[in-house]
Amino acid sequence: MSKSILFVLAGLALAGVLYWQTVKPRGESDAAAATPELPKYWDAPEFSFVDQHERRIGPAELRGSVWIANFIFTTCTSICPTMSGKMVQLQRTLAAPELRFVSFSVDPVHDTPAVLAEYAERWSPGETRWILLATDDAGLHRTARAIGVTVEASDDVDNPILHSNRFFLVDPRGVVRGVYPSDDEAALAELVVHARQLVADEFPESRAARAELDGPGLFAAYGCAACHADPKLAPPLAGVFGKHVALDGGATVVVDDAYLRESIVDPAAKLVAGYRPTMPAYGTTLVEAELEKLVLHVRSLQALAGAPDRAVPIEAKDPVCRMDVTAVADTPSCEWGGRRWYFCCEDCLVDFQANPEKYAARFQNQ
């Protein structure tokens, strides 16, 4: 084994030891160290790569943000899908706008900006904080060595590039503050805690400023409009309060205060039909006062003049005549058997209500 590889492995071993140590600044009392400062390991490397949007990204562009980094390639069939799944999970769990998520490709030949853009859209559509970097061979290996990971070609056709499975937490000055194995759930849980701690330590004025915002201000600060203004990304919210919407799985729900609150805290719990679970969960990000302000703001949003009185038209099938129905606010409907049924006309509604078991059973068996 070469000396360079031994050096990298030794560095990783040292990083692992440091990672599990409790660090207390010199001279600090035990009381003051109840929440210890995160250790400062080394400076993140200098690099300059193009991201999936053809933007040139380096440490200068990331300075001022807390960022979480990893190394992947898009054709990987071993650890990369798991790492990307966990990266998306981190994005949903950590909703702070001061956070960035950076994935370095270890396959400069195949992973062009266009390929990375398609990969990002497939894994986490609408996530504007995720930066995927198309590397070049020399820059990739220089960056990998500087941050302490190995990138090597392999003869294994199922795993052609060997690389690190770690996540790195980097502060706004470009200092690595934590190293976390992606296959260790306890380490990833600690990454979440440390990322939140770092954001709170680095941006106390941001939290204070958001506490003073009203509902519309919070809606803008958390980037809600970026997705909800585009029906391809998220359900429109104008005029939604008090309406029925179809959920993934076939049920329906009335959009009331409880549903709005649940959709902010745990958006995947009752997902609107036709949409993927891409919205971050804000349960651990918002304080109660902020949550109340956001709910009240969404309640106040009015439908645009001339628009159907329903945020998302529901595509349904009449259980009586079996016609396809595009349901809006005044479409004939009724509740029965734990779901809402839609009809092409009042006559079908009357027939259904006279014998709902018959039509529901026929509908479910067709």
Long-range contacts (C-beta under 8 A, 24 or more apart in sequence): 5-150, 8-145, 8-148, 8-149, 8-150, 9-150, 11-148, 12-148, 12-149, 15-41, 15-148, 15-179, 16-179, 19-178, 19-179, 19-180, 19-187, 35-197, 37-201, 38-169, 38-171, 38-177, 38-178, 38-194, 38-197, 38-198, 39-177, 39-178, 40-175, 40-176, 40-177, 41-175, 41-176, 41-177, 41-178, 41-179, 42-147, 42-148, 42-175, 42-176, 43-174, 43-175, 43-176, 44-69, 44-146, 44-147, 44-168, 44-170, 44-174, 44-175, 44-176, 45-142, 45-143, 45-146, 45-147, 46-146, 47-104, 47-133, 47-139, 47-142, 47-143, 48-139, 49-104, 49-133, 49-134, 49-135, 49-136, 49-139, 50-113, 50-133, 50-134, 51-113, 51-116, 51-131, 51-132, 51-133, 51-134, 52-113, 52-114, 52-116, 52-117, 52-119, 52-120, 52-131, 52-132, 52-134, 53-113, 53-117, 54-113, 57-102, 57-131, 57-133, 59-174, 62-100, 62-102, 62-170, 62-174, 63-172, 63-173, 63-174, 64-172, 65-98, 65-99, 65-100, 65-172, 66-96, 66-98, 66-99, 66-100, 66-169, 66-170, 66-171, 66-172, 66-195, 66-198, 66-199, 66-202, 67-99, 67-100, 67-101, 67-102, 67-169, 67-170, 68-94, 68-99, 68-100, 68-101, 68-102, 68-167, 68-168, 68-169, 68-170, 68-191, 68-195, 69-101, 69-102, 69-103, 69-104, 69-147, 69-167, 69-168, 69-170, 70-102, 70-103, 70-104, 70-164, 70-166, 70-167, 70-168, 70-182, 71-103, 71-104, 71-105, 71-106, 71-144, 71-149, 71-151, 71-163, 71-164, 72-103, 72-104, 72-105, 72-106, 72-163, 73-105, 73-106, 73-107, 73-110, 73-111, 73-161, 73-163, 74-105, 74-107, 74-110, 74-111, 74-115, 74-116, 74-119, 75-107, 75-110, 76-159, 76-161, 77-158, 77-159, 78-158, 78-159, 79-165, 79-182, 79-183, 82-182, 82-183, 83-165, 83-182, 84-119, 84-123, 85-123, 86-167, 86-182, 86-188, 87-123, 87-124, 87-130, 87-167, 88-123, 88-124, 88-127, 90-167, 90-188, 90-191, 90-192, 90-195, 91-124, 91-127, 91-129, 91-130, 91-280, 92-277, 92-278, 92-279, 92-280, 92-281, 93-192, 93-280, 93-281, 93-284, 94-192, 94-195, 94-196, 94-280, 95-222, 95-280, 95-281, 95-282, 95-285, 96-196, 96-199, 96-203, 96-285, 97-129, 97-221, 97-222, 97-223, 98-199, 98-202, 98-203, 98-206, 99-129, 99-195, 99-199, 100-129, 100-130, 100-131, 101-127, 101-129, 101-130, 101-131, 102-131, 102-132, 102-133, 103-130, 103-131, 103-132, 103-133, 104-133, 104-135, 104-140, 104-143, 104-144, 105-132, 105-133, 105-134, 105-135, 105-140, 106-135, 106-140, 106-144, 106-151, 106-161, 106-163, 107-161, 108-134, 108-135, 108-136, 108-137, 108-140, 111-135, 124-278, 125-233, 125-276, 125-278, 126-226, 126-227, 126-233, 126-234, 126-278, 127-278, 128-223, 128-226, 147-176, 148-179, 167-191, 169-194, 169-195, 169-198, 171-198, 171-202, 172-202, 196-284, 210-290, 211-287, 211-289, 211-290, 213-290, 213-293, 214-293, 214-297, 215-293, 215-294, 215-296, 215-297, 215-300, 216-297, 218-290, 218-293, 218-294, 218-297, 219-294, 219-297, 219-298, 222-282, 224-294, 227-278, 227-279, 231-312, 233-278, 234-275, 234-278, 234-279, 235-272, 235-275, 235-311, 235-312, 236-311, 236-312, 237-298, 237-301, 237-311, 238-301, 238-302, 238-303, 238-304, 238-307, 238-311, 239-301, 239-302, 239-303, 239-304, 239-307, 239-309, 239-310, 239-311, 240-298, 240-301, 240-310, 240-311, 240-312, 241-298, 241-299, 241-301, 243-309, 243-310, 243-311, 243-329, 244-310, 244-314, 244-333, 244-340, 245-272, 245-273, 245-310, 245-311, 245-312, 245-314, 246-272, 246-273, 246-274, 246-312, 246-314, 246-315, 246-316, 247-271, 247-272, 247-273, 248-272, 248-273, 248-274, 248-275, 249-273, 250-339, 251-338, 251-339, 252-314, 252-339, 252-340, 255-311, 257-295, 257-299, 260-294, 260-295, 260-298, 260-299, 261-291, 261-295, 264-291, 264-294, 264-295, 265-291, 272-312, 273-312, 273-314, 274-312, 314-342, 316-341, 316-342, 317-342, 317-363, 318-342, 318-343, 318-344, 318-348, 319-343, 319-352, 319-359, 319-360, 319-362, 319-363, 320-348, 320-351, 320-352, 320-359, 321-348, 322-363, 322-366, 336-360
